[in-house]
Amino acid sequence: MMKLKKILASLIASAAIVSSASLNVLAIGDGEATYCFDNANRIADWETYGSAAETGLTYTPVSGVSQNGEGSLLVSENVAGEIENTFGGVFITADKLGLTDFEGCTVTMSVLLCEGAENAVDQFSLYSDGIIWLQSKPVGINTTTWTEVSLVLPEDANNSKIGFTIPTYNEYSGNILYIDDLSITRADGTKISNLGDYQVKSITSDKTVSTGTNIALTILLVVLILAIVGGIGFIVSAIVKKFT
């Protein structure tokens, strides 16, 4: 009995850990982010500054790679030589979201590193600018799992801009990282809903089961059911004969 209690306690503890992890991972649900980057519907909200042109910085909504929804924002650069002015990035202003400023807001986004770009994110960060400069760099960014980076603005920092910085100023040409699910939560704890760039993830033909396969599986299931029923009938019949 004691051994059984220990097993049950272990199972309950494991379930609690899994539930807690799931809650952390699913903090932003599918389609809940302010910017989902599933299409180009709201890409015009974003502006560049600083050395964006010199670094060949581009940010393009692409499909097929995402944390949620259909796509994400692919950030690339084309740096052929030394950059004289090493500053700049991409930003949105508070008025694009119907706000006066981002005072007291919490900003989060998820990032995924592109293959071969491990040394091209040395300057990348989530930032806010205005009265004060604030930034937060992603920790443990990698090519296999999405990494969340967040930035909390003080309630007396009426900054008018949030965005992300140019990832690198070193010589580099190619894709660097994906950005998905940029979410903005007001000081009162309410999230700013998606602005219209959410798109449900499409299911491609290679992810679906063909009609022929479905029929074959159905037939196999029927055969298995008949075999199980027949087996049960045989066992019952044998037992009845044994006691009659």
C-alpha positions as CSV (number, residue, x, y, z in Angstrom):
1,M,0.0,0.0,0.0
2,M,2.8,2.4,0.9
3,K,4.6,1.7,-2.4
4,L,1.3,2.4,-4.3
5,K,1.0,5.8,-2.4
6,K,4.5,6.7,-3.4
7,I,3.9,5.9,-7.0
8,L,0.7,8.0,-7.0
9,A,2.5,10.9,-5.3
10,S,5.2,10.8,-8.0
11,L,2.6,10.8,-10.8
12,I,0.8,13.8,-9.2
13,A,4.0,15.7,-8.8
14,S,5.0,15.0,-12.4
15,A,1.6,16.2,-13.7
16,A,2.0,19.4,-11.7
17,I,5.4,20.1,-13.3
18,V,4.1,19.4,-16.8
19,S,1.1,21.6,-16.2
20,S,3.2,24.5,-14.9
21,A,5.6,24.1,-17.9
22,S,2.6,24.1,-20.3
23,L,1.3,27.3,-18.8
24,N,4.6,29.1,-19.2
25,V,5.0,27.9,-22.9
26,L,1.4,28.8,-23.8
27,A,1.3,32.2,-22.2
28,I,0.5,33.8,-25.5
29,G,-2.1,31.8,-27.4
30,D,-2.5,31.3,-31.1
31,G,-3.7,34.7,-32.6
32,E,-3.5,36.6,-29.3
33,A,-0.3,38.5,-30.0
34,T,-0.6,42.2,-31.0
35,Y,1.6,41.5,-34.0
36,C,1.5,37.9,-35.3
37,F,3.5,38.6,-38.5
38,D,1.6,35.9,-40.4
39,N,1.2,38.3,-43.4
40,A,2.1,41.8,-44.5
41,N,-1.1,43.4,-43.4
42,R,0.5,45.5,-40.7
43,I,4.1,45.6,-41.8
44,A,3.7,49.3,-42.9
45,D,3.5,50.1,-39.2
46,W,7.2,49.5,-38.8
47,E,10.0,52.0,-39.6
48,T,13.8,51.8,-39.7
49,Y,16.4,54.2,-38.4
50,G,20.2,54.5,-38.1
51,S,22.3,52.1,-40.2
52,A,19.5,50.0,-41.6
53,A,20.4,50.8,-45.2
54,E,24.1,50.4,-44.7
55,T,23.7,46.9,-43.2
56,G,21.2,45.8,-45.9
57,L,18.6,45.1,-43.1
58,T,15.4,43.6,-44.2
59,Y,12.4,42.3,-42.3
60,T,9.9,40.2,-44.3
61,P,6.8,38.2,-43.2
62,V,7.3,34.6,-44.3
63,S,5.1,31.5,-44.0
64,G,6.1,28.0,-42.8
65,V,8.1,29.0,-39.8
66,S,6.2,30.1,-36.7
67,Q,5.5,29.7,-33.0
68,N,1.8,30.3,-33.7
69,G,-0.2,31.0,-36.8
70,E,1.0,30.8,-40.4
71,G,4.3,32.7,-40.3
72,S,6.8,35.0,-38.7
73,L,9.0,37.9,-39.5
74,L,12.3,37.0,-41.1
75,V,15.2,39.4,-40.4
76,S,18.2,39.4,-42.8
77,E,21.3,41.5,-43.4
78,N,23.8,42.1,-46.2
79,V,27.0,43.6,-44.7
80,A,29.8,43.6,-47.2
81,G,32.4,45.7,-45.2
82,E,33.0,47.9,-42.2
83,I,30.0,50.0,-41.0
84,E,30.9,53.5,-39.9
85,N,27.8,54.3,-37.8
86,T,26.9,51.2,-35.7
87,F,23.4,52.0,-34.5
88,G,19.8,51.5,-35.6
89,G,16.9,49.1,-35.9
90,V,13.2,48.8,-36.6
91,F,10.5,50.3,-34.5
92,I,6.8,51.2,-34.2
93,T,5.3,54.3,-32.5
94,A,2.6,54.2,-29.8
95,D,0.1,56.0,-32.0
96,K,0.0,53.0,-34.3
97,L,-1.7,51.1,-31.5
98,G,-3.9,53.9,-30.4
99,L,-1.7,54.8,-27.4
100,T,-0.1,58.1,-26.3
101,D,3.1,56.2,-25.2
102,F,4.2,52.8,-23.8
103,E,4.3,54.0,-20.2
104,G,4.1,51.0,-17.9
105,C,3.7,48.5,-20.8
106,T,5.2,45.0,-21.0
107,V,6.5,44.0,-24.4
108,T,7.3,40.4,-25.3
109,M,8.3,38.6,-28.5
110,S,9.7,35.2,-29.5
111,V,12.8,34.7,-31.6
112,L,14.3,31.7,-33.4
113,L,17.8,31.7,-34.8
114,C,18.5,30.8,-38.5
115,E,21.0,28.1,-39.3
116,G,24.6,29.5,-39.5
117,A,23.7,32.8,-37.9
118,E,25.0,32.0,-34.4
119,N,27.6,34.8,-34.6
120,A,25.3,37.4,-36.2
121,V,23.1,38.3,-33.2
122,D,25.7,40.1,-31.0
123,Q,23.8,43.4,-31.1
124,F,20.2,42.1,-31.3
125,S,17.8,43.3,-28.6
126,L,14.2,44.3,-27.9
127,Y,14.2,48.0,-27.0
128,S,12.2,51.1,-26.2
129,D,13.2,54.7,-26.7
130,G,11.9,58.1,-25.7
131,I,12.5,59.6,-22.3
132,I,14.9,56.8,-21.5
133,W,16.6,54.0,-23.5
134,L,15.7,50.5,-22.4
135,Q,16.7,47.2,-23.9
136,S,16.6,43.4,-23.3
137,K,18.6,40.7,-25.0
138,P,17.3,37.2,-25.6
139,V,19.1,34.6,-23.5
140,G,19.9,31.2,-25.0
141,I,18.6,32.0,-28.5
142,N,19.0,28.9,-30.7
143,T,17.9,27.3,-34.0
144,T,15.6,24.6,-32.5
145,T,13.3,26.3,-30.0
146,W,11.6,29.7,-29.7
147,T,13.1,32.0,-27.1
148,E,11.0,34.7,-25.4
149,V,12.5,38.1,-24.7
150,S,10.5,40.7,-22.7
151,L,10.9,44.3,-21.7
152,V,9.0,46.1,-18.9
153,L,8.7,49.8,-19.1
154,P,8.5,51.8,-15.9
155,E,5.2,53.7,-15.3
156,D,7.0,57.0,-15.4
157,A,8.7,56.3,-18.7
158,N,6.5,57.7,-21.4
159,N,8.5,56.3,-24.3
160,S,6.9,56.5,-27.7
161,K,8.9,53.8,-29.5
162,I,9.4,50.0,-29.2
163,G,11.3,47.8,-31.6
164,F,14.3,45.6,-32.2
165,T,17.9,46.6,-33.0
166,I,20.0,45.7,-36.0
167,P,21.4,42.1,-35.1
168,T,25.0,42.7,-36.2
169,Y,27.4,45.1,-37.8
170,N,30.0,42.5,-38.7
171,E,30.5,41.3,-42.2
172,Y,27.5,38.9,-42.9
173,S,25.1,38.1,-45.7
174,G,22.0,36.1,-45.2
175,N,19.0,35.3,-42.9
176,I,19.6,35.9,-39.2
177,L,16.5,35.2,-37.2
178,Y,12.7,34.9,-37.1
179,I,10.5,37.0,-34.9
180,D,7.0,36.0,-33.9
181,D,4.2,36.9,-31.5
182,L,5.1,40.4,-30.4
183,S,2.7,41.1,-27.6
184,I,2.0,44.4,-25.8
185,T,0.3,44.4,-22.4
186,R,-0.9,47.7,-20.9
187,A,0.0,48.9,-17.4
188,D,-3.5,47.8,-16.2
189,G,-2.7,44.2,-17.3
190,T,-4.9,44.1,-20.5
191,K,-3.3,42.9,-23.7
192,I,-3.6,44.8,-26.9
193,S,-5.4,42.4,-29.3
194,N,-4.1,41.4,-32.7
195,L,-4.2,44.3,-35.1
196,G,-5.1,42.2,-38.2
197,D,-2.1,40.2,-39.3
198,Y,-3.1,36.9,-37.7
199,Q,-3.6,34.0,-40.1
200,V,-4.5,30.4,-39.2
201,K,-1.8,27.9,-39.9
202,S,-2.5,26.1,-43.2
203,I,-2.3,22.3,-43.4
204,T,-0.3,21.2,-46.4
205,S,-1.0,18.0,-48.4
206,D,2.1,16.3,-46.9
207,K,0.6,16.7,-43.4
208,T,-2.8,15.1,-44.3
209,V,-3.6,11.4,-44.8
210,S,-4.7,10.4,-48.3
211,T,-8.2,9.0,-48.9
212,G,-6.8,5.6,-49.9
213,T,-4.9,5.5,-46.6
214,N,-8.0,6.4,-44.7
215,I,-10.0,3.6,-46.3
216,A,-7.2,1.0,-45.7
217,L,-7.0,2.1,-42.0
218,T,-10.8,1.8,-41.7
219,I,-10.8,-1.7,-43.1
220,L,-7.9,-2.7,-40.8
221,L,-9.8,-1.3,-37.8
222,V,-12.9,-3.3,-38.8
223,V,-10.9,-6.5,-39.2
224,L,-9.3,-6.0,-35.8
225,I,-12.7,-5.4,-34.2
226,L,-14.1,-8.6,-35.8
227,A,-11.0,-10.5,-34.7
228,I,-11.4,-9.2,-31.1
229,V,-15.1,-10.0,-31.0
230,G,-14.5,-13.5,-32.5
231,G,-11.7,-14.1,-30.0
232,I,-13.9,-13.1,-27.1
233,G,-16.7,-15.3,-28.4
234,F,-14.4,-18.3,-28.7
235,I,-13.1,-17.9,-25.1
236,V,-16.7,-17.6,-23.8
237,S,-17.8,-20.6,-25.8
238,A,-14.8,-22.6,-24.4
239,I,-15.6,-21.6,-20.8
240,V,-19.3,-22.5,-21.2
241,K,-18.4,-26.0,-22.6
242,K,-16.0,-26.6,-19.8
243,F,-18.7,-26.1,-17.1
244,T,-21.5,-27.9,-18.9
